[in-house]
């Protein structure tokens, strides 16, 4: 599903205009992004949970050359689907 298709679906389900649905989706994405940057956990019942975790520094190997590379530690966003969403798949 593309963003355009998602906006159309939101507009149809909510009765909002496409323009208002686009604004709502953009606001949602911006809010989730701000929460993730702060390291907050976002829980959406029926959908799932977004959370920020730390990934440790590690050494990896380039499969083509065999050279070892150091990958620094960083924070990543993980998503865990809600049980209701998992059952529907």
N, C-alpha and C positions, 0 to 999 in steps of 0.2 A: 504494500500500500504506500503510495506516495503522499507527500504533505498535502497536495491538492485534493487527493481522494479523501484523506482524513478530515480536512476542513469541510468538504462537502458532506461527509457523513455526520460530523458534529452539527452542521447547520440543519440537516434533515432531522436528526434525533432531538435537537433542542428547540427547534423553531426559530433560531436566530438567523440573521442574514449571513451570507458567506463572508462579508467584510467583518462583521462582529465576531464570527467564529474564528477567522484568521487572527484577529486581535487577541482573542481569548487563548488560542493555542500558543501564540508568540509569548504572551504573558506567562503562561504555564511553563514553557521551556526556559524562559529567563529566570523564573523563580526557582526552578529545579537547579539550574546552573549556579545560582547564588548560594543555595543551600549546600550544594556539593563543595563549592569553594570554601565555605565555612567549616566543612567537615561534618555537617549535620546528617542525620539519618532521616529519610523521607519514607513514610509508610502510607500506602494507598490501599485500603481494604478492598479485596476483590481483584486487585491488580498485582501488587507485590511491594517489595521494599528496595529502595536504593540506599546504599551506604558506601562510605569512603573507607578503604582499607590501605594499609601500607604494604608495599611490595619490597622485599629485601633486596639489597645489592647482590649481584650474582655474576658468575663468569660463564659465558656461553662460547660455543665454538661455531665458527663459520663453516658450514658443510662443504662449501666449494674449495676453500683454501686450507681449512684446518686450523686457522689462526684463532687464538683465544682472545675474546673481547670482554672487557669489564662493563657491565650494565649497572648504572647507579641506582640506588633506592629511589622509589617514587610512590606517590599516592595514586590509586586507581579507584574508579567507581565500579561497584558490583551491583547486580540486580538479581534478586531472588523472587521468583514468581510465587504468588499466593496459591495455596492449595486449591482454591476454587478455580483459578485460571489453569492450573496444571491438569485438573480433572477434565476440563473442557476440550483439551487438545486431543 
